[in-house]
Amino acid sequence: MSCLLYVNDEEAKHKIDIDQLYEKKHQQDLKQVSIFNKILNRIHNRIKLTSRNKRSERYIWFTVPDFIFGEPNYDQGECLGFIITKLEENGFFTNYMHPNTLFVSWENWIPSYTRNEIKKKMGVVLDEKGNIIERLDENQMGDESVTGGIKVTGQKKDSRQFTPIEKYKPTGNLVYHPEMFEKLEKKVSFSPGV
């Protein structure tokens, strides 16, 4: 930049649109996110393939590429951060191994059909990770969950009143009669002289 003014220099009569200055950066960011989504799609395809073919394995190892031919905007560090965030939002457990390997597991996930069975049989609402969200009482569970889905008609619920342990007073009616204990004591003598 020179400190001289030339004859053909024009006067500024309008303002600069600052948004135009960021347009190129915006295009680069969109291109980079597109690349990250393509790599994330590769991971999703690998997860689907592993879950179909190797049913006992619930994890994969994925190597994030150091560079991609023809893509100068690719940044591996940002890609790793993007992928880990998206996978964890989806419910996967991820672990990063230096320099570019990801361990992705879905072992800790509880499927919805299992959670529904636990809710029906035990009255406990679980989230996908197995954490207890709420416990249902018998009124909320409904009759079907107590009877295992079988409709029961014509039967009344047991209306016995239970007393707390603190209020219980023994009546003295034992299962075994006192004469039986006396006979047993006579048979088993602990006297030292015999």
C-alpha beads as a LAMMPS data file, in Angstrom:
LAMMPS data file: protein, C-alpha beads

194 atoms
193 bonds

1 atom types
1 bond types

-500.0 500.0 xlo xhi
-500.0 500.0 ylo yhi
-500.0 500.0 zlo zhi

Masses

1 110.0

Atoms # bond

1 1 1 0.000 0.000 0.000
2 1 1 1.448 3.280 -0.949
3 1 1 1.028 6.622 0.680
4 1 1 0.454 8.353 -2.651
5 1 1 -2.914 9.029 -4.240
6 1 1 -3.271 8.398 -7.934
7 1 1 -5.449 10.202 -10.407
8 1 1 -7.493 7.107 -11.266
9 1 1 -8.366 6.289 -7.616
10 1 1 -12.102 6.414 -7.008
11 1 1 -13.884 7.930 -4.085
12 1 1 -15.817 5.583 -1.781
13 1 1 -19.493 6.418 -2.094
14 1 1 -21.028 3.213 -0.667
15 1 1 -20.557 0.850 2.252
16 1 1 -18.944 -2.582 2.184
17 1 1 -21.222 -5.530 2.933
18 1 1 -19.360 -7.386 5.682
19 1 1 -21.432 -10.523 5.077
20 1 1 -19.692 -10.891 1.705
21 1 1 -16.374 -11.088 3.524
22 1 1 -17.596 -14.142 5.447
23 1 1 -19.220 -15.845 2.447
24 1 1 -16.029 -17.726 1.472
25 1 1 -15.518 -18.896 5.070
26 1 1 -19.142 -20.027 5.196
27 1 1 -18.722 -22.059 1.992
28 1 1 -15.558 -23.704 3.371
29 1 1 -17.331 -24.590 6.627
30 1 1 -20.252 -26.139 4.742
31 1 1 -17.837 -28.186 2.620
32 1 1 -15.995 -29.361 5.743
33 1 1 -19.231 -30.397 7.501
34 1 1 -20.219 -32.274 4.347
35 1 1 -16.932 -34.207 4.482
36 1 1 -17.439 -34.958 8.199
37 1 1 -20.959 -36.247 7.530
38 1 1 -19.648 -38.572 4.808
39 1 1 -17.126 -40.067 7.238
40 1 1 -19.861 -40.356 9.891
41 1 1 -21.994 -42.187 7.325
42 1 1 -19.118 -44.660 6.800
43 1 1 -19.085 -45.323 10.543
44 1 1 -22.868 -45.837 10.585
45 1 1 -22.602 -48.302 7.690
46 1 1 -19.821 -50.205 9.487
47 1 1 -21.947 -50.365 12.650
48 1 1 -24.937 -51.726 10.701
49 1 1 -22.772 -54.290 8.930
50 1 1 -21.184 -55.465 12.184
51 1 1 -24.537 -55.769 13.965
52 1 1 -25.915 -57.862 11.085
53 1 1 -22.932 -60.148 10.502
54 1 1 -21.319 -60.461 13.941
55 1 1 -24.223 -60.539 16.358
56 1 1 -22.077 -61.260 19.408
57 1 1 -19.881 -58.189 18.822
58 1 1 -21.360 -54.868 19.803
59 1 1 -18.413 -52.635 19.001
60 1 1 -16.243 -51.472 16.106
61 1 1 -12.814 -49.930 15.630
62 1 1 -12.672 -47.123 13.064
63 1 1 -9.588 -45.327 11.772
64 1 1 -10.294 -41.720 10.852
65 1 1 -8.230 -40.786 7.768
66 1 1 -5.249 -38.456 8.211
67 1 1 -6.031 -36.735 4.939
68 1 1 -8.448 -37.091 2.046
69 1 1 -7.238 -36.723 -1.534
70 1 1 -8.716 -33.688 -3.246
71 1 1 -9.990 -32.127 -0.016
72 1 1 -7.539 -29.482 1.245
73 1 1 -10.052 -28.166 3.824
74 1 1 -10.124 -31.464 5.749
75 1 1 -8.978 -31.172 9.385
76 1 1 -8.649 -34.486 11.227
77 1 1 -8.900 -32.985 14.735
78 1 1 -12.146 -31.192 13.988
79 1 1 -13.453 -34.303 12.248
80 1 1 -12.750 -36.446 15.330
81 1 1 -14.526 -33.940 17.581
82 1 1 -17.527 -33.785 15.242
83 1 1 -17.811 -37.579 14.939
84 1 1 -17.446 -38.240 18.678
85 1 1 -20.104 -35.627 19.475
86 1 1 -22.577 -37.014 16.928
87 1 1 -22.055 -40.642 18.004
88 1 1 -22.486 -39.821 21.698
89 1 1 -25.648 -37.830 20.932
90 1 1 -26.892 -40.965 19.182
91 1 1 -26.270 -43.074 22.324
92 1 1 -22.998 -44.802 21.445
93 1 1 -20.043 -45.101 23.799
94 1 1 -16.924 -43.727 22.104
95 1 1 -13.287 -43.776 23.091
96 1 1 -10.488 -42.025 21.197
97 1 1 -7.119 -43.779 20.814
98 1 1 -4.193 -41.634 19.684
99 1 1 -3.469 -40.819 16.822
100 1 1 -6.646 -41.495 14.820
101 1 1 -8.568 -44.551 16.038
102 1 1 -12.080 -44.565 17.472
103 1 1 -13.632 -47.336 19.554
104 1 1 -17.428 -47.251 19.168
105 1 1 -19.632 -49.508 21.313
106 1 1 -23.364 -49.999 21.713
107 1 1 -23.055 -52.707 24.392
108 1 1 -24.474 -50.411 27.090
109 1 1 -27.713 -49.751 25.150
110 1 1 -30.918 -51.388 26.389
111 1 1 -33.362 -51.987 23.503
112 1 1 -36.893 -50.604 23.732
113 1 1 -38.555 -54.051 23.761
114 1 1 -36.467 -55.018 26.813
115 1 1 -37.319 -51.747 28.571
116 1 1 -41.038 -52.331 27.878
117 1 1 -40.876 -55.834 29.386
118 1 1 -39.094 -54.504 32.477
119 1 1 -41.737 -51.801 32.779
120 1 1 -44.571 -54.351 32.523
121 1 1 -43.135 -56.960 34.866
122 1 1 -41.238 -54.899 37.435
123 1 1 -42.927 -51.508 37.252
124 1 1 -39.667 -49.656 36.615
125 1 1 -39.180 -47.188 33.771
126 1 1 -35.606 -47.262 32.435
127 1 1 -33.807 -45.055 29.958
128 1 1 -31.596 -46.390 27.151
129 1 1 -28.559 -46.657 29.436
130 1 1 -30.350 -48.632 32.184
131 1 1 -30.800 -45.735 34.607
132 1 1 -34.061 -45.755 36.561
133 1 1 -36.285 -42.853 35.528
134 1 1 -39.279 -43.671 37.723
135 1 1 -40.898 -46.496 39.625
136 1 1 -44.547 -47.220 38.931
137 1 1 -46.886 -48.278 41.720
138 1 1 -49.451 -51.039 41.202
139 1 1 -52.202 -48.612 40.190
140 1 1 -50.081 -47.219 37.333
141 1 1 -48.908 -50.642 36.163
142 1 1 -52.442 -51.865 35.460
143 1 1 -53.926 -55.341 35.764
144 1 1 -52.352 -56.678 32.564
145 1 1 -48.811 -56.178 33.826
146 1 1 -49.534 -57.997 37.093
147 1 1 -51.179 -60.982 35.376
148 1 1 -48.645 -61.166 32.565
149 1 1 -51.035 -59.853 29.911
150 1 1 -53.804 -62.385 30.692
151 1 1 -57.234 -60.854 31.159
152 1 1 -58.730 -62.035 34.453
153 1 1 -62.471 -61.608 34.945
154 1 1 -64.710 -62.375 37.890
155 1 1 -61.948 -62.416 40.491
156 1 1 -61.720 -59.874 43.256
157 1 1 -58.472 -58.588 44.600
158 1 1 -57.375 -59.830 48.003
159 1 1 -58.459 -57.208 50.532
160 1 1 -56.539 -58.435 53.590
161 1 1 -55.251 -55.837 55.967
162 1 1 -51.676 -56.307 57.036
163 1 1 -50.376 -55.080 60.367
164 1 1 -46.939 -53.552 60.756
165 1 1 -44.298 -55.479 62.689
166 1 1 -44.213 -52.858 65.440
167 1 1 -47.900 -53.440 66.270
168 1 1 -47.737 -57.264 66.274
169 1 1 -48.481 -58.965 69.607
170 1 1 -47.910 -62.719 69.833
171 1 1 -50.928 -64.835 70.811
172 1 1 -48.993 -67.784 72.198
173 1 1 -50.360 -70.261 69.657
174 1 1 -47.222 -71.897 68.386
175 1 1 -46.907 -74.381 65.583
176 1 1 -45.629 -77.023 68.002
177 1 1 -47.408 -77.781 71.268
178 1 1 -45.557 -77.326 74.581
179 1 1 -45.902 -81.078 75.372
180 1 1 -43.794 -81.872 72.333
181 1 1 -41.001 -79.628 73.640
182 1 1 -41.165 -81.368 77.058
183 1 1 -40.816 -84.818 75.437
184 1 1 -37.876 -83.583 73.414
185 1 1 -36.162 -82.206 76.520
186 1 1 -36.600 -85.556 78.312
187 1 1 -35.063 -87.476 75.419
188 1 1 -32.106 -85.156 75.092
189 1 1 -30.580 -84.894 78.489
190 1 1 -27.546 -82.720 79.020
191 1 1 -26.702 -83.979 82.472
192 1 1 -22.965 -84.762 82.931
193 1 1 -23.494 -87.920 84.977
194 1 1 -25.235 -90.037 82.377

Bonds

1 1 1 2
2 1 2 3
3 1 3 4
4 1 4 5
5 1 5 6
6 1 6 7
7 1 7 8
8 1 8 9
9 1 9 10
10 1 10 11
11 1 11 12
12 1 12 13
13 1 13 14
14 1 14 15
15 1 15 16
16 1 16 17
17 1 17 18
18 1 18 19
19 1 19 20
20 1 20 21
21 1 21 22
22 1 22 23
23 1 23 24
24 1 24 25
25 1 25 26
26 1 26 27
27 1 27 28
28 1 28 29
29 1 29 30
30 1 30 31
31 1 31 32
32 1 32 33
33 1 33 34
34 1 34 35
35 1 35 36
36 1 36 37
37 1 37 38
38 1 38 39
39 1 39 40
40 1 40 41
41 1 41 42
42 1 42 43
43 1 43 44
44 1 44 45
45 1 45 46
46 1 46 47
47 1 47 48
48 1 48 49
49 1 49 50
50 1 50 51
51 1 51 52
52 1 52 53
53 1 53 54
54 1 54 55
55 1 55 56
56 1 56 57
57 1 57 58
58 1 58 59
59 1 59 60
60 1 60 61
61 1 61 62
62 1 62 63
63 1 63 64
64 1 64 65
65 1 65 66
66 1 66 67
67 1 67 68
68 1 68 69
69 1 69 70
70 1 70 71
71 1 71 72
72 1 72 73
73 1 73 74
74 1 74 75
75 1 75 76
76 1 76 77
77 1 77 78
78 1 78 79
79 1 79 80
80 1 80 81
81 1 81 82
82 1 82 83
83 1 83 84
84 1 84 85
85 1 85 86
86 1 86 87
87 1 87 88
88 1 88 89
89 1 89 90
90 1 90 91
91 1 91 92
92 1 92 93
93 1 93 94
94 1 94 95
95 1 95 96
96 1 96 97
97 1 97 98
98 1 98 99
99 1 99 100
100 1 100 101
101 1 101 102
102 1 102 103
103 1 103 104
104 1 104 105
105 1 105 106
106 1 106 107
107 1 107 108
108 1 108 109
109 1 109 110
110 1 110 111
111 1 111 112
112 1 112 113
113 1 113 114
114 1 114 115
115 1 115 116
116 1 116 117
117 1 117 118
118 1 118 119
119 1 119 120
120 1 120 121
121 1 121 122
122 1 122 123
123 1 123 124
124 1 124 125
125 1 125 126
126 1 126 127
127 1 127 128
128 1 128 129
129 1 129 130
130 1 130 131
131 1 131 132
132 1 132 133
133 1 133 134
134 1 134 135
135 1 135 136
136 1 136 137
137 1 137 138
138 1 138 139
139 1 139 140
140 1 140 141
141 1 141 142
142 1 142 143
143 1 143 144
144 1 144 145
145 1 145 146
146 1 146 147
147 1 147 148
148 1 148 149
149 1 149 150
150 1 150 151
151 1 151 152
152 1 152 153
153 1 153 154
154 1 154 155
155 1 155 156
156 1 156 157
157 1 157 158
158 1 158 159
159 1 159 160
160 1 160 161
161 1 161 162
162 1 162 163
163 1 163 164
164 1 164 165
165 1 165 166
166 1 166 167
167 1 167 168
168 1 168 169
169 1 169 170
170 1 170 171
171 1 171 172
172 1 172 173
173 1 173 174
174 1 174 175
175 1 175 176
176 1 176 177
177 1 177 178
178 1 178 179
179 1 179 180
180 1 180 181
181 1 181 182
182 1 182 183
183 1 183 184
184 1 184 185
185 1 185 186
186 1 186 187
187 1 187 188
188 1 188 189
189 1 189 190
190 1 190 191
191 1 191 192
192 1 192 193
193 1 193 194
